Amino acid sequence: MPSSSTFSTSRLGTPWTLPPGMRATRATRALAQLYEARPDAALSEAEVETALATAGAAVNKVTVYRLLDRFAAAGLLHKQVDAARVTRYALAPQGGDGAAPRFECDDCHRQFRLSQGSAKVQTALKQVLQALATAGHESLAVDIAVHGRCADCAHPAGGAAA
Ligand SMILES: [Zn+2]
């Protein structure tokens, strides 16, 4: 069996570089591990709070928000608001790619990162952002969301949905 050296169990590759002034605590490590285990997850504060508690790094709501916001400000997490107006935090695309298109199910509000075909979108976005930056606009953020029903909702297992 050939072994592939390019395969990695972690899309993060390297451990997170903590934002300036942020100490490596049990909570920050647990947060990094959480996203390492679920690289495609867009988690709400409540979900992160529960996960951290499960990981033995229980912190209160205010601290969770502060952690998430600092990671978002540092570009490690991407902050977004779903259709139910719940703020969710997803792993930011690595390599400064900017916003990754995502698909959100209007029924179950799960979010899916779109990797297929996103390269062209990214390239186009980069040009738009570059043009805006050239015009002097700052702190540009793009959020592309495709809405619809996910496969699970559209075709429930064993259901008779046509
Ligand atoms: Zn769904």
Residues whose N, C-alpha, C, O or C-beta is under 5 A from the ligand:
A	BS01	ZN	C105 D107 C108 R149 C150 C153
